[in-house]
Each structure stands twice: as structure tokens, then as C-alpha cells.
């Protein structure tokens, strides 16, 4: 049985009209030892109102549309709803940040259209502030912060024995890729985006690979994602060059789902949402298989992004192999001598720090040495960010300097 067949068998009964479009049907999870315990409410597949495909081009929404829709992506795209944890983790108040630093954070938020920032130190809230009409109970989409969730589920699949080794060939888990540029590429090389396969991630170019992902789905349906990845050409030998590829994280998510036999959302319920103690539900978009989109598009409360960061700092509570986050959050790829690099779907920063990043201003910055988490969501003017991201990293360094 191929990986695609295993996913279809596990997710039978659901269908989508098109990528990120309306869907119908009920969610029928596969029977699997990794599934959420039977006492938990299973994730459900939800569908938005019928939309014209022209309304679903997220990269080309205007600023006002983004501010409104980033809080309610489930009204625009199909996805799995995962309920809050049965025992949410309390986030008690800690010592507030210094007035000067708190004021600078608030000014930064107002100047950059950042919708929320929460700072934890040792699991206690030192700062929490909202903008753009967002409140503590609201969710906000994450875009590529989802990549770090998918990486965490990769670690869980290794811990659970579904994936034997990161050095296994990708084709061991996705045999449909045999004969493509992914022949000879390992799981580790996909996780570090060093597959050697060519890809264009330019969010402003309608002809880029990332912009054409939806075209493949509209043309090929459930096979669209794999068809696009199979069509790519090898640029350099595997392991020799880093190229950021959302399509490759989607592939990694498909690999995890194929190995485990569950959609990422249900696996995340057992391996992240419950042990991390999320206080609100998680929404994770689906593609036409319908599995979850590994490289994008989950929505959480700001406090739950912070809980995810705390969960990571605490080592994953036995859900991933011992030392997983020390390895995943370490620089597997160095960007020259800048101190920046890339791990297993985590960005690495100077000083042993690391974090998750998403377009338009989403992220989780982690300072392991000081026990600090800085979670933020926003509607920045450019998808790729730039000075805003650097400014938040600098502020994170100053927040860590105030840690006790």
C-alpha cells in the first residue's frame, strides 16, 4: 500500500471542492495506537461558507482584509478543529517587565500592526498586550509557525517508532516520489530544507512555486501536492544547499501522516495540545486528501503559542525523543558567520536561541538559557517581514537580559 493510499484509507469519508476551499463530509480518523485517547473529543472537519476562489488568495489580501480574516481563517478555509486540552495549563502572573521595556513593546506593536505579544519567563506571564481588535480569547493564524509544529510531530513519530531514522530515504515513506528529484534524499535533509531540489519561495511573484501550489491542486485534486513536488528539478546534490521551501514542509507533513496513519491535527492533539495544555482550540487547514497542510495555516490563541514555546523549553514532556529540541533548535545549517541558521523547521539565532517564524508577523522566540518565551502575532505590511523581525529579536534579547 502506498503512502497516499494509507492516508486515504485513514481519512475516508471527507472531500474538498478545491485547495483551501469549501469541503463536505465527516471526519473518520484511522484506528491507530497514536490516536488521541478515546475519552477525548476527536477533531472535526469543518467547512467555511462557499467562496469564490478569487477570494482565497491570501498572499494578495489587502491590509484591512488580513486584519479581519487572520482572526477567523475557519470562515475562509476548510480545516480540522481540535478542542482545547482537557486540563489547560495555567499561566500565572509573573513580575512585570520594566515600564520602559513594556512601553517600547507597546510602541513597536502600534507602529508595526502587531496584534499581540506575550512574554513568559519560567512559565509566568511578564507581559501581555493586544492590538488590531484582537483579545485573549481570539485565535490568529500562524502561517509558517506551523512548520515548527510539524517538526515536533516528526519528533513524536520518531519517538513512537513510526519513523525509524531521520537518515531514512524519503521514498521509504512516500514511494510515489521514486524516480523524482527526491530519490536519495533523506528525511533529515527535507527537515533541514537541504534536499538539493530547486524551489522559488517569492511571495510577491505569482509565478513562483509557492504561489502555484493551488494551481496544482485545482488541476490534480488530492494528488496535486505530490504532483508538484515530483515535477521539481534537482539543483545541487542533497545536503549541500539550504533553500527555504514551504512545499517541502508540506511534504514532511504528508510523510508524518503517512507513517503515523493520522492527520497532523489529530496527532497534534495527543502530542502537543494535551501535554502542552492549550486553553483554546486549534484550527489546522486541510488540503484535498484531506490531510493537514504541514507547512502552513494553523490558528491558536496568543497564549497557546506561548504555551507551545514553554512546552518546547521543557523538552516536550516525553512526547519526543530525549534531547529532540536541543537538536531541532540547533543550527543544522549556518548562514555564514551571522549566528543565524536553520534546524529541523526551526530558525536558529545567535546565543543558542531559536524560534518559529511565519509571514506577516507571527512567531515564537525562545531563549532557553533564561527560560524566556516571546510569542507574537501580527499583520505586518510585508509577508517576509524584515526590520520588524529584527526589532523583535533585539527586544527579545533585552527581555532576556531582564530575566531573573
C-alpha positions in Angstrom: 0.0 0.0 0.0 1.4 3.4 -0.9 1.6 6.4 1.4 -1.2 8.1 -0.4 -3.4 5.1 -0.1 -2.7 4.8 3.6 -3.7 8.4 4.1 -6.9 8.0 2.0 -7.8 4.8 4.0 -7.3 6.7 7.3 -9.3 9.7 6.2 -12.1 8.2 4.1 -15.4 10.0 4.1 -14.2 13.6 3.5 -13.9 15.6 0.3 -12.8 19.1 -0.7 -14.0 21.2 -3.6 -10.5 22.7 -4.1 -7.4 23.7 -2.2 -8.4 25.8 0.9 -11.9 25.9 -0.4 -15.2 24.6 0.9 -15.5 21.0 1.9 -18.1 18.5 2.9 -18.3 15.2 4.7 -17.4 13.9 8.1 -14.0 13.2 9.6 -13.3 9.5 10.1 -10.0 9.0 11.9 -7.9 5.9 11.4 -7.6 3.4 14.2 -4.1 3.8 15.4 -2.2 3.5 18.7 -1.0 7.1 18.3 -4.6 8.4 18.2 -5.9 10.6 21.0 -7.3 8.5 23.9 -11.0 7.5 23.3 -12.1 9.8 26.2 -11.1 12.9 24.3 -13.3 14.6 21.8 -11.8 13.9 18.3 -11.0 16.7 15.9 -13.8 17.5 13.5 -13.6 18.6 9.9 -15.2 22.0 9.4 -16.2 23.8 6.3 -16.5 27.5 5.6 -19.2 29.3 3.6 -18.9 28.8 -0.1 -16.3 31.2 -1.5 -15.1 32.2 -5.0 -11.6 31.0 -5.5 -10.5 34.6 -6.3 -11.3 35.5 -2.6 -8.9 32.9 -1.3 -5.6 34.3 -2.5 -4.1 35.1 1.0 -0.8 36.5 -0.3 -2.8 39.2 -2.1 -5.3 40.2 0.5 -5.1 43.9 1.4 -4.2 45.1 4.9 -7.8 45.5 6.1 -8.7 42.1 4.8 -5.8 40.5 6.6 -6.6 42.2 9.9 -10.1 40.9 9.8 -9.6 37.4 8.3 -6.4 36.4 10.2 -8.7 36.1 13.3 -11.2 33.9 11.6 -9.5 31.7 9.0 -12.0 28.9 9.6 -14.6 31.2 8.0 -12.5 31.1 4.8 -10.8 27.7 4.6 -11.6 24.1 5.4 -9.8 22.5 8.3 -9.7 20.4 11.4 -10.9 21.8 14.7 -9.0 20.3 17.7 -10.6 21.0 21.1 -8.8 22.7 23.9 -6.8 20.5 26.3 -8.9 18.7 29.0 -6.6 20.3 31.6 -5.4 23.7 30.3 -2.0 24.8 31.6 -2.3 27.8 34.0 -0.1 30.8 33.1 0.2 32.7 36.4 1.3 36.3 36.5 5.0 37.0 36.9 7.0 40.1 37.7 6.1 42.7 35.0 8.7 43.9 32.6 10.3 47.2 33.4 8.0 50.1 32.5 10.4 51.4 29.8 10.7 48.0 28.1 6.9 47.4 28.3 6.3 50.8 26.8 8.7 50.0 23.9 7.0 46.8 23.2 3.6 48.6 23.0 5.0 51.2 20.8 6.5 48.6 18.5 3.1 46.9 18.3 1.4 50.1 17.3 4.0 51.0 14.7 4.1 47.6 13.0 0.5 46.4 13.2 1.4 43.6 15.7 -1.8 42.1 17.1 -0.4 40.6 20.3 2.7 39.9 22.3 3.0 37.6 25.3 6.2 37.1 27.3 6.7 34.2 29.6 9.6 33.6 32.0 9.7 30.2 33.6 6.0 29.7 32.6 4.8 33.0 34.2 3.4 35.9 32.3 5.6 39.0 32.4 3.9 40.9 29.5 0.6 40.5 27.6 -0.8 43.1 25.2 -3.2 43.2 22.2 -3.9 45.4 19.2 -5.9 45.4 15.9 -9.0 44.5 17.8 -7.6 41.1 19.0 -8.4 39.8 22.5 -7.2 36.9 24.7 -9.9 34.6 23.5 -9.3 35.3 19.8 -7.2 33.0 17.6 -4.8 34.3 15.0 -3.4 32.4 12.1 0.3 31.4 12.1 1.3 30.5 8.6 4.9 29.1 8.8 4.9 28.8 12.6 3.0 25.6 11.7 6.3 24.3 10.3 7.7 24.0 13.8 4.6 22.2 14.9 5.1 19.7 12.0 8.8 19.3 13.1 7.6 18.5 16.6 5.2 15.8 15.2 8.1 14.4 13.2 10.0 14.0 16.5 6.9 12.4 18.1 6.7 9.9 15.1 10.4 9.0 15.7 9.7 8.6 19.5 6.7 6.4 18.7 8.6 4.2 16.3 6.6 5.2 13.1 9.8 6.7 11.6 12.9 4.6 12.2 15.5 7.2 11.5 15.9 10.7 10.1 18.5 9.2 7.8 15.9 7.0 6.1 15.2 7.9 2.4 12.1 9.9 2.0 10.9 7.3 -0.6 10.7 4.7 2.2 7.7 6.7 3.5 6.4 8.3 0.2 7.2 5.7 -2.5 5.3 7.9 -5.0 8.4 10.1 -5.1 10.6 7.3 -6.6 12.2 8.5 -9.8 11.8 12.2 -8.9 14.4 14.6 -7.7 13.7 13.3 -4.2 15.4 9.9 -4.9 18.3 9.6 -2.5 17.1 12.5 -0.3 16.8 11.7 3.4 14.1 12.7 5.9 16.7 14.8 7.7 17.5 16.7 4.5 13.9 17.5 4.0 13.6 18.6 7.6 16.6 21.0 7.2 15.5 22.1 3.7 18.8 20.9 2.2 17.3 18.4 -0.3 19.1 20.0 -3.2 15.7 20.3 -5.1 15.1 23.7 -6.7 12.2 25.9 -5.4 11.1 29.6 -5.6 9.5 30.9 -2.4 9.0 34.5 -3.6 5.6 35.6 -2.1 5.3 38.6 -4.4 5.8 36.6 -7.6 2.6 34.9 -9.0 4.7 32.6 -11.0 6.8 31.3 -8.0 6.5 27.7 -6.9 4.8 28.7 -3.6 2.2 30.8 -5.5 1.5 27.9 -7.9 0.7 25.4 -5.2 -3.0 26.0 -5.5 -2.8 25.6 -9.3 -1.6 22.0 -8.9 -4.4 21.2 -6.5 -7.0 22.6 -8.8 -5.6 20.6 -11.7 -4.8 17.3 -9.9 -7.0 17.3 -6.9 -5.8 15.1 -4.0 -2.6 14.3 -5.9 -1.8 18.0 -6.5 0.8 18.4 -3.8 2.8 15.4 -4.7 2.5 16.1 -8.4 4.1 19.5 -7.8 6.9 18.1 -5.7 7.5 15.3 -8.3 7.8 17.9 -11.0 10.7 19.8 -9.4 14.2 19.5 -10.6 17.4 18.8 -8.7 19.5 21.9 -8.4 22.5 20.6 -6.3 23.4 17.3 -4.6 21.4 16.6 -1.5 22.8 18.1 1.7 24.8 20.8 0.0 22.5 23.9 -0.1 19.7 25.4 2.0 16.7 26.6 0.1 13.5 27.6 2.1 10.6 25.6 0.7 7.1 25.6 2.1 6.2 22.8 -0.3 8.9 20.7 1.3 7.3 21.1 4.8 4.0 20.1 3.3 5.9 17.0 2.0 7.2 16.4 5.5 3.7 16.7 6.9 2.5 14.2 4.4 5.4 11.9 5.4 4.4 12.1 9.1 0.8 11.4 8.3 1.7 8.5 6.0 3.9 7.0 8.7 1.5 7.5 11.6 -1.8 7.0 9.8 -3.4 10.1 11.2 -3.8 13.7 10.1 -1.4 16.1 11.7 -4.2 17.7 13.7 -5.2 14.5 15.4 -1.6 13.6 16.1 -1.0 17.1 17.5 -4.0 16.7 19.8 -2.2 13.8 21.6 1.3 15.0 21.2 1.1 18.8 21.6 -2.3 20.2 22.5 -3.0 17.9 25.5 0.5 17.8 27.1 1.1 21.5 26.5 -2.3 22.3 28.0 -3.7 24.6 25.3 -6.5 26.7 26.7 -8.3 27.2 23.3 -9.0 25.1 20.3 -6.6 24.6 17.4 -7.7 25.1 13.8 -5.4 23.5 11.1 -6.3 23.8 7.4 -6.6 20.8 5.2 -5.7 20.0 1.6 -7.9 17.8 -0.6 -6.5 14.4 0.7 -7.8 15.7 3.2 -4.7 15.9 5.4 -3.4 18.9 7.2 -1.1 21.4 5.5 2.3 20.7 7.1 3.9 24.0 6.1 1.2 26.4 7.0 -2.0 27.5 8.4 -2.9 26.7 12.0 -4.7 29.1 14.2 -4.3 29.5 18.0 -4.8 31.9 20.8 -1.7 34.0 21.6 -1.5 32.3 25.0 -1.3 28.9 23.3 1.5 30.0 21.0 3.2 30.9 24.3 2.3 27.5 25.8 3.8 25.8 22.8 7.0 27.7 23.4 7.0 26.7 27.1 6.3 23.1 26.1 9.4 23.2 23.9 11.6 24.7 26.5 10.6 22.0 28.9 11.6 19.3 26.4 8.3 18.2 25.2 7.1 16.3 28.2 8.2 12.9 26.9 6.3 13.3 23.6 9.6 13.5 21.5 13.0 11.8 21.9 15.2 13.0 24.7 17.2 16.0 23.6 15.0 16.5 20.5 14.6 20.2 20.8 18.2 20.7 21.6 18.9 19.1 18.2 15.9 20.5 16.3 16.6 24.0 17.6 20.3 23.9 16.9 21.8 25.2 13.7 22.0 22.3 11.3 22.6 24.9 8.6 24.7 28.0 9.3 24.1 31.2 7.4 27.7 32.3 7.1 29.1 33.7 10.3 26.0 35.7 11.2 25.0 33.5 14.1 21.7 32.7 12.3 20.8 29.3 10.8 18.2 26.6 10.4 17.5 23.4 12.4 14.6 21.0 11.9 12.0 23.5 10.8 13.1 26.0 13.5 15.1 29.2 12.8 18.3 29.5 14.9 19.5 32.7 16.3 22.8 34.0 18.0 23.4 32.9 21.5 21.8 29.5 21.4 18.3 30.9 20.9 15.8 29.7 18.3 12.3 30.2 17.2 9.3 29.7 14.8 8.5 32.3 12.2 5.5 33.0 9.9 4.8 35.5 7.2 3.1 38.8 8.1 4.5 38.8 11.6 3.9 35.6 13.5 6.5 33.9 15.7 7.7 32.3 18.9 11.1 33.4 20.1 12.8 31.1 22.6 15.7 31.9 25.0 16.5 28.5 26.6 19.2 29.8 28.9 16.9 32.3 30.5 13.6 30.4 30.3 12.0 33.1 28.2 9.3 32.7 25.6 8.2 35.6 23.4 5.1 34.8 21.3 3.7 37.3 18.9 1.1 37.6 16.0 0.6 40.4 13.6 -0.3 41.9 10.3 2.9 43.3 9.1 3.0 45.2 5.9 5.2 42.7 4.0 4.8 39.0 4.0 8.5 38.3 4.6 8.9 41.0 7.3 12.3 42.5 7.6 13.1 45.3 10.1 10.1 44.3 12.2 11.5 40.8 12.8 15.0 42.1 13.6 13.4 44.6 16.0 11.5 41.8 17.8 14.7 39.7 18.1 16.5 42.6 19.6 13.7 43.2 22.0 13.7 39.5 22.9 17.4 39.9 23.8 16.6 42.8 26.1 13.7 40.9 27.7 16.0 38.0 28.4 18.5 40.4 30.0 15.8 41.4 32.5 15.1 37.7 33.4 15.8 36.9 37.0 
